[in-house]
Amino acid sequence: MYVLVVGLNHRTAPVEIREVLAFSRQELPTALLKIKGKPHIGGCTILSTCNRTEVYAAVTDVEAGLAAVRDFLAKKCNKPQHIIGDYLYTRTLYDAVRHLFRVSSGLDSMILGETQILGQVREAYQIALECGATNGVLNTLFKQSITVGKKVRTETLIDQNPVSISYTAVELAKQSFGELQGRQVLVVGAGKMSELTLKHLVASGVGKIVVANRSLPRAEQLATVCGGIAIPFTQIDNYLADTDILISCTAASEYVISYDMVQAVWRKRGDRPIFMIDIAVPRDIDPAVGKIEGVILYDIDDLQHVVEQNLAERQRAASQAEEIIEKEIVEFFQWLGSLFAVPTIMALKAKAETIKQTELEKAMGKLSSLNDREKKVVTSLASSIVNQLMHIPIVNLKKYASTHQGHLYAEILQNLFDLEISGQQARLMQNINDGR
């Protein structure tokens, strides 16, 4: 079983590509089971955030697995594979594990060391686990990646001064207006990202806060926490005229803030500018809105241009984190090597013993004149030959089992000797799922 990842992120693809490959929480179970149903794929998990969409899979054939995942992603965004392939990256085996550990630790995020990604990895794994899309290898991999993410933050303090997407959005607003005291804010969407953004806004001393959401009770709940008021989506245009800062992050598949909506209320504002940040993928605000005079519009890609506070400290912490990750990778592959080595050795011995006994029975049938002592000599000779032939492969497999290539040697041996280990493998997987 091999681990691989196929995906794209803020470095490899612009927001207009990322948004067509984004998965809502509701879409994930169907998508996961569709991937797992493909040949050669034993388990999968999809990590879909504002900045990345990644499919992790445990496969029996690397090339076939990569092709299956690429085909799935191409169909998802309704683009030919050769076009979407320009934005995708692939990692296999050691590099795939290292990539996930770095993602969980916040080392691959837009903002180095951001904390939100660890919860997103945990949620992605939980969704895949609940719908039966994972397997033993992925279960262990994701559990360890979550542990690694926690360990990195505890030991390096890389997120001691949090710099998340929501925090950066508020910092951009400060750059435009200076201090935010007394400014009226309209937050569109009442999800986790909106809640985090509101916390930063309240800490910055904003004046009136308005929360708009499709579900009014959820908006009311969030507004109560931050001392604001709640409105339904249908009333957004009524509040735009008095809004200084608009931050939008919903799961809508179409624009929530349209060009016509903003243009219609613009004459009511006079010369007052409005600052808009769209941190949703797919985008909530029609990009054409940014062409209206007086509108300052940023989408999630623009957040990369914000000067990151405490960057030097985070870089030093990141170097420390890389060392932690390398040790954890060794531990994972030692486990994976032992997972394959033990049943492979047992199966190899069993097959050798079966062949020996079969051939001995044939030989004894032709050598009926042998006495008991002579039969023992022949049997001992057969056992000695088999044991010596098996000794070096078994010793070497045990040695390689503790390296990051241990499982590869085990699978090569399985293929060379056509070993049947399905029953033993199933028992091992059950132990993994119940334990580690």
N, C-alpha and C positions, 0 to 999 in steps of 0.2 A: 504494500500500500504506500503510495507516494503522495506528498503534500504539494499543492500548487496554489497560486493565486493569479487571477487575471483581473485587472482593474484600471481605473483612471482616477486622477485627482487634480487638484488645483494647479499643479505644476505641468501636467501633460495635456490638459483639455480646458478650453474656455467654458464659461458658465452656460453658453447656449448648447454645448455638447453634454455637459454634466447633467443639465436639467432633463434631457430626454432619456437619460439612463438612471435617473433617480427612482427609487422604489419607496412607495408609501408603506407604512406599517401593515396596512390591510392587504397590500399586494404580495408581501413577502412569503406567506405560507404557500400560496399557489406557485410562485416563482421557484421557491426552494424545491418543492416536490417535482416540478417539471425538470429541473436540473438533475436531481437525484435519479430520476427515471431514465436518464440517458445511459447508454452502455459505458462500462469502465468506471463509473462514478459511484463510490461507496458512501459518500457523505458530502454535504456542502453547507456553507453558511454565507449569507450575503450581508456585507457591511455597507450601508447606504447612508451618507450624511451630506451636509451642504457641500463639502469639499471633496468627497470621494464616493465612488461605488466600486466595491471589490467583491469578487466571488472567490471564496476559499473552498477547495475541494480535496478530498482524499480519493485517489484514483488508483486503478490497477495498471494503467498504461498512461504515461505522461503525455505523449503526443496526441493520443486519442482524447484524453481528458481536456487538454488545452483547446483542441479543435471544437469539442462539444461546448465548452464554456464560451468561446469566442462566437460561435454560431448563435448561441442563446442571446448574447448581448447584442449582436447585430440585428437579430429579429426584434428584440425589445425596442430598439431605437429606429427600426425600419430603415436601416442603411446597409449597403453592401459591406461585407467583411473587410475588403481592402481599404475602404474609407474609414470605418470605425477603428480599424487596426492601427491607423496612424496615431491614435490617441491612447491606445492601450499599452500597458506594460504587463509583463509576465514574470513571475518568480517561481522557481521550482525547488523542491527538496530543502537544502540548508538555507538558501536565500529566501524561500517562502516563509519559513519559520522565523528567520531573523526579521523579515519585513513586518510580520504581525506583532512581534515583540516590540519593535520600534514604534509601530502605530499605537499600541496600547500604552506605551510610555510617553506619548506626546512628542516623540522625536521626528515624526513625519508630518506633523500638523503645520498649518499656515502660521500659527503662533506657537513657537517652540515651547513645549512643556505644558500646553493647555490641558485643563483637567477634564473637559467634557467628553473627550474621545473615549476615555476608559469606560464611562457609563454606556456609551454607544456600542462599544465592543461587547460589553456584558449583555446588553439588550439584544444585540444581533445574535449572539450565541443562544440566549434563552429562547428566542423565537424559533430558531432552527431546531433546538432540542425539543421544544414542546410539539412541533409538528412532525417530529420523527425524521428530520433531514440529516442529522449528524450520524457519526459512527464512533467507535471507540477511539480511533486516532484523533479525530477532530475534537472529541470531548476533552481528552487530555491536553491537547494543544491549546484550546481556548481557555481552559481552566488555568493552565500555567501562564498564558499570556496575561490574564487578569491579575494573577499573583505577581508577575513581573512588573506590570504597570504600577501596582501598589508599592512594591518594593523600591522601585526607582524613585517614586515621589517621597517615600519615607526617608530613604538614605541619602538622596541628593538634594532634597528640598527644591527641586526644579520648578515647582509651582508655588513657592512660598509667596510670591507676589503675582497672583493670578492675572493672566492676560488671555482672555477668551475672546471669541468672536463678538459676543455681546458687549464685553468691556471695550473692545476696539471701536465698536459702533458709537458708543457714548464718547469716547475720546475724539473721534472724528467730529462729533457735534460740538465739542468744546473748542476744537480748532477753528470752527466756523463762527461761533458766537462768543468765544471766551468763556466766562462763567455761565452756568445754566440756571442760576437763580431767577425765578420768576417766569421762565419760559414755559409755554404750553406745549405739552407733548401728546401726540396721538400714537398709540401703539396698536398696530393691527395684527391680530392673532393673540391667542392666550395659551400657547404651548410653553414648553420648558424654556426655549430660547427667549421668548417674550418675557417670561418671568425673571430670567437672569438679567435681561436688559433693564427691566423696571427696577431691579434692586440697585443697579449701578446708577440709574437716573435719580432715584430717590436719594442715594448717597451723595449725588452731585447737587442736590438742593433745587431741583426743578419745581416749577409752580404747579399749575393744574395738569393732571394726568387723565387722559381719556383712553379707555381700553375698548377696542371694537373686536367682536368675534361672532362667528356664525351661531355658536351656542351662547346665548345671553347669560345663562346661569354660570357658565365657566368664566365669562368676562366679569360678571359681578363678583365672583369669588376672588379673582385676581385683583380687581379694582379695590376691593375692601382691604386687602393686604397692604396696598400701597397708598391708600387714602385718595383714590381717584373715583371716576364715575365710569359706568359701563354702558355701551350702546351696541345695537345690532349693526351688521354690515350696511344695512339699508340707510343708515343715518350718517355714514362716513362723510359724504359731501357736505352735510350741514355743519360739520365741525372743522372742515379744511380751512375755511376762511380765517379762523382764529388760531390755527396751529402754527407753531414755530418749527417744531421738529416732528417728523413722521418716521417711525421705524416699523417696518412690516416684515413679518415672518409667519406665514401660514403654510398649510399643506395644499392650498388650492392649485388646481391644474391650469387655471386661466388667470389673467391679470385681475387683481382686486382693485388696483388704482389705475384707471384708464386715462389716456390723454384728454378725452372729452370732459371727464369729471374734473380734472384739475383746471383745465382751460375755462370751464364754466364758472368756477368760483374765483378765478384770478383777479377779475376787476374789483371784487369786494375787498381785496387785500391792500390795495394801494401799492406802495412801493416796498412793502415788507417782504423780504425773502423767506423762503421756506426750505428747510434742510430735510432731505429724504434719504433714508438708507434702506435698501432692499437686501435683507439677509436670508431670503428664501430661495430654495432651489426645488422646483422651477420658480422663476422670478414672479413676484407679486405686482411689481410696478412696471407699466409699459415703458420701455426705454425711451420712447418718444417724449415722455414727460420731461426728461432732462433738457430738451431743446427749448422749453418755455422759459422766457426771460425771468430771472429771479428765482428759479428752481435750481437747487444744488442737489444732484442725485448721484448716489454711490450705489453700486451693486456689490455683491460679496467679493468679487475679484478686486475691487478698488481697495478693500481693506488691507491688501498686501502692502500697500504703499504707506501705511501708518508706521511711524517710528515705534518700534517695540521697546517698551520700558524694561529695564533690567536685562537687556539682551546679553550683555557680557557675562553676567552671573549665570544666566541660563545656558550659555555656550559651555562654560566651565562645568556646569552640572551635567550637561549632555555628554561630555567626554567621560565623566564618571559613570553615567548611565550606560554607555556603550560597553564598558567593561563588565557591568552587571549582566547585561544582555548576552554577551558572549559566553559567560559561565552558564547561564540558564539554557542556552542553545545546546551546549555540550550535555547538560543533564537530560534535556528532552530526547536527544538522539541516542543517549545511552539507554534510556527507557525503550525507545522505539526499536533499537537494535536487539535488546533482550526480548522484546515482544515477538520478534520474528525468529531469533536465534533458537530459543528453547524448543518451540514446536518443530522447527526445521531439523534440529539435531535428533529429536525423538523420532520424527518421520523417517529420517535417513537411516537411523539404526534399525527401525522396524522393517524398512524395505530391504536392507542388507540381510537381516535375519531371515526374512521370508525367502529371498533368493537362495541363500545358503541352504536352508532346510529343503527347499524344492529340489535343488540340484543334488543334495546328499541322498535324498530318497531315490532319485533316478539312478545315481551311481551305485547305491547299495543294492538296488534291484538287479543290477548287472553283475555285481560282485557277491553273489550269494555264498560263495565258498569261504569268505573271510570269517575268521574267528572273532570273538569279542574284543580281544586286544587289538587286532588289526583294524576293526571298525572304529575303535576309539582313536587310533592314530590318524585315520582318514578324517574323522570328525574334527579332531584337534587341528589338523592341517587346514581344513576349510575355515574354521573359526579364526585361526591365526592370519590367514590371507585376508579375510574380510576385515578383521580388526585393524590390521596394518594399513589397508587401503583407506579405511574410514578415519584413521587417527589424525592425519595431517589436515584434511578438510574440517574436521570437528574442532581441532585445536585452533586453527586459523579463524574459523567462524566465531569462536568464543572471544578471540583476541579482537576481531573487528567489531564485535557486537557493542563494544564500549566507545566506538568512534561514530562520527556523524554519517558514515557510510555503511554502518552495520546492517541496516535493513536491506540495503541494496545487495550486499553479498548473500544474505539469507535468501532473498528472492531469486537471485541468479542460481543458487544451489537448488532451490525448489524447481526452477524451470529445467535445469540441466538433468536432474534425476527424476523429473515428472512426479514430484512428491505430492501426496494427498494429505493435507493437514486441516481440512475444513472443520472437523469436529473439535480438534484441539484449539484451533483459532477461535472458534465460537466461545469456548469456555474461557479463554484468555480475555476476549473482548468483554464478556459478562463480568469478569473480575474487575476490569478497568472501569466499566460503567458503575459498578457497585462501590468501588473503592476510590482509587487515587484521584 
